[in-house]
Amino acid sequence: MERAMTSELSSSSKSRAGAWIARRSFLLLIYLLLVILAFSMIFPYLWMLANSFKSRTDFFTNPYSLIPMPPTLSTYQDALNIGRMNVYMVNSLLYAGTVLLVQLFINSLAAYAFARVDFPGREALFLAVLATLMLPGSVTLIPTFLIAHALGLTNTFWGVVIPGFASAFGIFLLRQFFLNIPRELEDAAWIDGSGFFSTYWRIMVPLAKPAMVTLGVFIFLSEWSSFVWPLIVLSDWKKYPVTVGIALFRDVNAIDWPSVFAGSTIVSFPIIILFIIAQEYIIGGISLSGLKG
């Protein structure tokens, strides 16, 4: 009897040990895959950063080395002086900042109306807005340019930013967030005498801060990396954003890749800083916006 119990205990212990080893092995494999994936995503940026400190001779001698021998800052001087990255960055900040502010206001106001205001055809109109997400940008590119040309907006600041003043994705994201806010808060505001816009501005917008920050990051990144539309609508290099400016600098300095990498590194700094500051809001905003349909 004792031998049977001892045998069962030994078998149970071995089973638990085997399950523990299998679970640990699986987690180790997952972590290893995540490390490989993270490295594959980080390495291109590290390679670009390392080559931005190399001289032209060092780059062509050791293009895949991550250690500049010796490091130099002349590439950054060339990117700013010859490549005019400072001009292009100011332009991109103006374009992205304008679209960011206007689109947040328009998207949030439209999203609040779709989430809370009962009007005839609301659901059909919302589905029509969502349907535009299925249209690739190339389909509307030529009609948008023809409209901008007819209105005299080509090669102007407003010609770059006006097409980005509204977004179906932004309306959808904020609407999902507004649906999660209790109606009791709005009812209390209405009882206190607040109107539609006052309730939206003083109650809903502050509560939607995580979603607004998340959408703001997406808007900024989209406008900062926009290339095709500014290339088509602009003809004056002084108005180019950084994306077009980098392409122009690369074409003019095809053999000076370290300076091109320096310009690309300068351009990427605002994006990295923005993501570091807003990463908590991005995770929280996406999570909360998907709780209710």
N, C-alpha and C positions, 0 to 999 in steps of 0.2 A: 504493500500500500504506500509506504513511504517512498519507495523507489519510483512508483508511478507518479506521485505528486512532484517529486524532485525532477522527474523527466518532463512533466508538463510545464513546471516553472522554468526549466532550462530552455524548453522549446519556445515559451512565451517571451523570454528575455532575448533569445536570438531573433525572434520575429520583430520585436520592437527595435532592436539594434539594426536589423536589416532595413526597416522602414526609415529609421533616423538617417542611416547612411545614404539611402536612396533620395530622401528629401534634401539632404545637404548637397549631394552631387548635382541634383537638379538645379538648386539655387546657385551653386557655383557655376554651372553651365550658363544660366541666365545672366549672372553678373559678368561672365567672360564675354558673352555676346554683346552686352550693353557697353562694356569697355571698348570692344572693337568698333562698335557702331559710333560711339562718341569720338574715338580717335580718328575714324574716317571722316567725320564731320569737322573736327577741329584742325586736322593736319593741313588742309588747303590754306586756311587762314594763317597758320603758323609759318607755312612755306612762303606765303606772300609777305608776311611781316619780316621774316628773315632776309628775303631777297631785297626788300626795300632799303636795307642798310648796306647792301653790297655795292661795290663799284661795278662798272660795266664789265671789266676784265674778270673780276672775281665771279660774277654771275655766269659768264659763258665758260669759265673754267670749271666751276663747281656749282652747277645749277640746282642740284638737289640737296646740297648741304644746308643745314639749319644754323650754321655758325658763320657769320660774316668775317672775312679775314682780309683786311681789318674793317671794322664798321665805319660807315661814313654817313653824314647828314646832308651831303650835297644833293642827294636825290630828292630830299624833301624841299630843299631850296629851289631846285629845278621845277618840281611839281607846282610850287606856289608862284614862282616868277614866270617860268616859261609856260607851264600848263594852266596858269590862271585859276587854280583850284579855289582860291579864296573868293573870286568873283562868282564862280559857279555854285559854291556852297551857300553864299548869301542869297542867290536866286532861288535855290532849292528850298532854303528855309522859309523864304517869303511865300513860295508856291504851296509848300506843304502846310505851313502855319495857317494860311488863309483857308485852304480846303478843309483843314482840321476843324477850325472854329465854325465855319458855316455848315459843314456837313453834320457835325454833332448837334447843332441847333435844329436843322431841318429834319434829320433822321429821328431825333428824340421826340420832336413835336408830332411828326407823322405816326411814330410808333405808339405814342400815348393815345392818339385819336383812334388807331386801330385796336388798341387794347381796352379802352374804356368808353369810348363814345359810340352809342348805338345810332347808326344812320343807315338809310336804305342802300343796299348793295355793298355793305362793308366787307363781307367775306369774299365776294366776287372781285372787288377791287384789290383786296389784299392778295388773292391768288394771282391776279394779273401782275402785281408788283413782283411776286416771287417768280413768276414765269420769266421775267427778264434775266434772272440768274442763269437760265439755260442758254442765253444768247452769248456766243463768244464775242470778245471785244472787236475782233476783226470784221464782224458783220456790220457793226454800227460806226466803224472808223470813217469810211468815206462819206456817209450821210452827215455825220457830225462835222467833218471838215467843210463840206459844202455849205452847211448852215453857218458855221463860223466865218467862212469867206463872204457869204452874202451879207452878214451883219457887220463886216469890217473888223473882225476880231483876230484875223491872222497876224502873226508877229506882234502880239500884244500880251500883256500880263493877264488880262481877263480871258483871252482866248485859251490860255493854258489851264486856268483854274475853274472856269464855269462848268465844263463838262463833269467835274468831280464834286459838284455841290450836293448831290444826293446819291444814296446807295441802297439798293434793295437788301443787300446783306445787313447793312447797318439798321435798317428799319425792322427787319426780322429779329435780329439779335436783341434790340432794345424792347421790342414788343413782348418777346418771351420773358424778359426781366420784369416789365411792368405788370404782366399777368400774375406774377408771384407776390406783388405787394398787396397787403390786405386792403379791401375797400373801406374798412372802418376809418382808416387814416384820411381818406378823401372825404368821407361823410362828415367827419369832424371838421375838416376845413370848410366844407360847404355850409355847415351850421354856423361857423364863425363868420360867414359872409364872404368867403373867398370865391372868386369866379373861376372860369375854366383855366385861363392862362396863369392866374395867381396860384392855383392849386398845382398846376404842372411845374411852375418855376420854383415855388417854395417848398413843396412837399415831395413831388415825384423825382425831380432832378437830383436833389441831394441824396435820396435813398438809392438812386440808380448809379451812384458814383463808381462802384466796381465795374459795372457793364460799360459805363461811359469811358472810363480809363482804358478798358480793354479795346473797345472800338476805336478810341483815339489812337492807340498804338498801331492798330491795323491800318487806319487811314494814313497816318504819318509814314509808315513803311511803304504803303502802296504809292503814295505821291513821291516819296523820296527816291524810289526805284523806278518811277515811270520813265520810259525811254521813247517809245514809238510816237505817242501823241505830241510831246514837245518837239521831237525831231521833225514832224510833219508840219506843225502849225507855226514854228519859229524859223526865222531866217537870219536873225542877227545874233552873232556869237555872244554878245554882251548879255543876252537874255537867256542863254542856255542853262539848264540845270546840270547838276553834277554828272548824271548818267550820260548825257550827250557830250559834256565836256571831257569826260574820261575817254570816250570813244574817239573824239577829235584829237586829243593829246596822244593817244595810242597810234593813230594814223600818221600824225606828223612825226612822232618819235618812235618809229617801229623798231629800231635797234636798241633804244634805251629803255629796256624793260624794267630795270631797277627804279627809274623815275616814275614809270607807269604804276608799278607796285606801290610806290610811296604815295602817289595820288589816290590809289584805291584804298590804302590804309587810312589816309586822312578822311576820306569820304565815309568809311565804315564806323568811325568813332562815334558820331551822334547816335547811330542805330544801337550800338552796344551799350552806350550810356543810358539811352531811353529804356532799353529792355531791362537792364539791371535795376533801374529805379522802379519800374512798373510791373515787374514779374509777379509779385504777390497779387496785384489787382487783376492781372491777366488770368491767372489760374482760378481765382475766386469768381471773376466775372463770367468766364466760360462755364464753370460748374453750375452757378446759380441760374444762368440763362437757359439751361437745358432741362430744368426741373419740371416745367409745366408747358403743355402745348396749347 
